[in-house]
Amino acid sequence: MSAPKKGDTLISREGKKRGVVRGPGRPCTMESCGGQKVSVRWSDGELTYCCERGMALTKPRIWKLT
């Protein structure tokens, strides 16, 4: 399974917001997840940490939250 990399685009579930992956974050804290949270800077300036296991690759270097 591939993982999002720094500079990749992330699209929100609704498709209304776009963000840029800023780099690796930290291990996901959900029990038995095993994924990595990556930091994402959204177009409105918000910074969040999203688990890579909740993303799907739609095109090269473009991810969407599922």
N, C-alpha and C positions, 0 to 999 in steps of 0.2 A: 504494500500500500504506500502510495506517495504521500508526502506531507507538504503543507504550505510552506513556502520559503519567503524570506525577506523580499519585499517589493511586489509580491503577488497581490491580486485584487480579491477582495471578499465582498460578496453581495448579501444584503440582509435577506431574511426569509420572505419578506413582502416584496423585495426587489426595489424598494424605494431609496435605500442608502447604499453607498459604496465606501469601502474602507481599503486601507493598504496595510498589509502585514508588515509590522515593524521589526519582527524578529522572534526568536524562541522565547517562551515564557518560562513556565514551571510545570511540574507534573500536575495532571488533573486530580482534584481532591475527591471526586466522586468514587465511592467504594467500588473496587475492582474494575475501574475504567481502563487504566493503563495508558491513556492518551496523554498528549502534551497540550497545555494551553499556550496559545500564541497571542502576542499583543497585537491589537488592531487599532489603528487611528482612523476614525470615521470622518466623512466629509464635513460633518458639523463640529469637528474638533474633539469629540468624545474619544476616550481611550478605554478599551475593554479587553478582556482576556477570554478568548473563545477556545473551546476544546476542539482539537483537530478531528475528533471522532464524530462531531456534529456538523461536518462539512463534506461537500461533494464537489469533486472537480468537474466543471462543466465544459471548459475549454482550456487549452494550455495556459497556465498561470492565472486562471480565473476560477475562484471557488464560490460556492453558495452555501449559506447556512441551511441545514435541513430541519 
